[in-house]
Amino acid sequence: MLKGGRAVGEETIAAIATGAGEGGIGIVRISGADALQVAERIFRPRRGRPLGCRRSHTVTYGWVVTPGGDRIDEALALVMRGPHSYTGEDVVELQCHGGQLAVRRVLEQALQAGARLAEPGEFTRRAFLNGRLDLSQAEAVVDLIRAKTDRAMAAAVAHLGGSLRQAVGRIRERLMEMMAHLEADIDFPELELEVQTREEVAAGCGWCLAEVERLLSGARTGRILREGLRAVLAGRPNVGKSSLLNRLVRENRAIVTPIPGTTRDVIAEWVELGGVPVQLFDTAGLRPTDDPVERIGVARTHEALAQAHLVLVVVDAAAGLGPEDREWISQLPQGAARVGVANKIDLNPAFELSALREALGGAPVVGVSAETGEGLDALEAEVARVAGAFDASEELLVNARQAEAIRRARNHLRDAQATLESGLGDELVAIDLRAAWMALGEVTGETAGEELLDQIFSRFCIGK
């Protein structure tokens, strides 16, 4: 790959690899053909040989210095020679004290010594281009960094270990086998080669389709794990929505008073429920009102409902299910999952959950008490169920980009099946199979173009 007339990898790059802010340790990463020479210019070992003479994967204690020999910070230099490094190139990591100024000064010395400031994601991009990672593994690096729950982290670790690459590789291998048989028969019919029958090709298409569908089944859950489940607490005023929010986030975030209409705006908080990252929205109570401020709050409630993955339909169990409740429940937007929440169940244990379930068209219902905590475990379990309960280490949770490529592969496989059933020529079947093979190659990066790579790696931060 060329950049500015020079192949990427010929230039030596450097960046701060640790997060912004103060910490115990700050790391400046240097990678490229001249990484050892750049590091030697700015690092003085306390004793022994210079870094260029050190074995790979060794640590040296010393000082980062200016060209004039002035000390900037004491540091450890970790030498990792290519191809056995993260990027596949020679890499030196300078581990200094984690103050913002100290790390910046170390980076400045590396840049003055001949390195270029790395672009966002450039270290991982080099790892991809040098065959250390495929594209799905590179994307898993971002997922691992941004994981909000143990399940999200486990899914990212599984992808980083190559689980998606292996699954896609098996499908592409089967497709290549079918293409080879078809194209050999097309190109050399006079040789009477032993090729697959159309029935065998159809069976192969069926197997590939089943595997593709299995990959797509994890797309929705994967998106929720990465971006969070948007769950909206909705109900009439004074049914206890704010109290429930405070209970679920284990913090007094929303103002709670006996006065109906206290909540005038949407309050959003992140919480982990059943291993799922949930963005929980407390909203203004749904009722007709002449108060202009409250009307704005109600309008924002409707906006939140329109974007929700899940609506927690909150009613007052102490007051019972009234016609006003049935009215606003009937007006809920379609598309989002629903869970009925009968709050204040401690004040009316005889409340008929079945009536709320019927009003919600058979959706699950839970009786809870924000005051005592009764039923909150059951509510968390329902939220996790809606998000899709799974063992993240065993599922393949594809992201939106990967899912789009896999859907295109599925469409091409369906076209191939239709062509086989119609009795049209093997040439058309082979075209569809190759298109599916190409689409799946975008998942792992084997058929990805520069524009797609730019788009993916621009999401990374500098230093990764």
Phi, psi and omega in degrees: 000133182258147176212117181062032179081003182229141181292133175297134186112331173286324177281141176267131185243158179213151177193162173283125185262352179257162184292161178294155179104175182277149179195176181292322184225140171238141185239130171252122184257134178236131183217139177143180184298329183254021184301318181292321179293318178299314181296322179298326182291336186242356184238129177247111177298148178297323178205162174089197188285157174293166186300325182297342179260002183275148176290160179294148177060045172238156182244134181235134178269140178182208183229143168273130187230162173278170176302333178276358178094002178289136181283136176258313180196151171282149187204165168252135177251120179256116181263127176228108183277143176290155003273009186266058177219175182300315183274346187087357179251176170296131181228137170234129174249125177260114183257108184243188176291150191273015175292145184301317183293316182300314182294320179297319181295321177297317178298318179302319178296320179296320180291320178293335181275001174124354178276158174254146177295127181292148174275165179305127176075008188291327177296315180289326177297319178294323176300321178293311183295333180267008174079013178281331178222151166268179187292324179293325177290322177298317178294330178294334176299315178296316180299321180293319180294322186265001183301134181256345182222167178298323181293318178297320179295318180297321178295318179295319179297321178298317179292321179297329177282357175098015183296317180289319178303317181293318180295315179293321180299322179296319180293315181296324178296319178294319178297317180297321178298315179294319179297319181299317179295314182296314185289329176294319180291326179289314187280330185228061183295333184287344183277347180052051180291156176281106184239168179286144174285166178296329177294320179292322177295319178298320178295321177295319176299319179298318178296315180297320179297318179297320179291321178296317178298324178296320177295318182290336182296337179267003185293315183294313180296321178299319179295319180295319180295326181279317188256344181095150177272125178273108182244124184252125172277115183232147179168177178290166178300145171068026176267356176101025180296314181294323177296321177295317178303311181300320179296315185290324180270356179057042181198146179278082181268328183252142177288132181238122174220164176286355185277120177300141178087016180298316179282118182250347183224170179276129177249128182244134178220144175270139178209151175260121179237116180060033179082006182249131175287123184237128170265109189262129183246121170269135188231163176294146180297142182273110176196155173294141181208149175263352180288117184297326180290317179294326178298321177297318178298318179295321178298321179290330174299315179296324177296317179296320179297323182293336183255006187281145166276328185217134174250121173269103186278104187261127175233161181269105181296329180294323181274341182087168181275110184258175179298329178296321177297313181299326182295307184288329177297321180293341182262005179297141178295149179279159175113318181276148173291159182227143171226124178281137181233107177270096182279162182065033181295338179292336179273344180210074181300342182274002180305133183275101178298332182296328179293318177293321178299319179295318179297332180266011177070030178094006179293155180297150183226141180229135172268127184224167172225111177294337180286313185259343184090358180300134174081356183292326177298320179294323178294315178300321179296322179293321178298315179297323179295317179298319180293335179110090180293137183193167170263104188299336180286343183253340182270154176255101188261091186284152177270181187296318180296314180297319180297322180296318178294320180292323177296320177297320177298319178299317180297319179294323178294321177295321177297320179297319178298316180296321178296318178298316182292329182279348179083012178289171189294157179297334180301318181291323177297315181297323178298315180295319180295320179293322178297321177295318179299319179293317181298317179293331177296336177291333180296315182266352177094359183291336178236021182277138178272173182299321182298318178294318179297318178301316181297317183290311187283344175293342179282347180281159173271162177294137181102353181248000000 
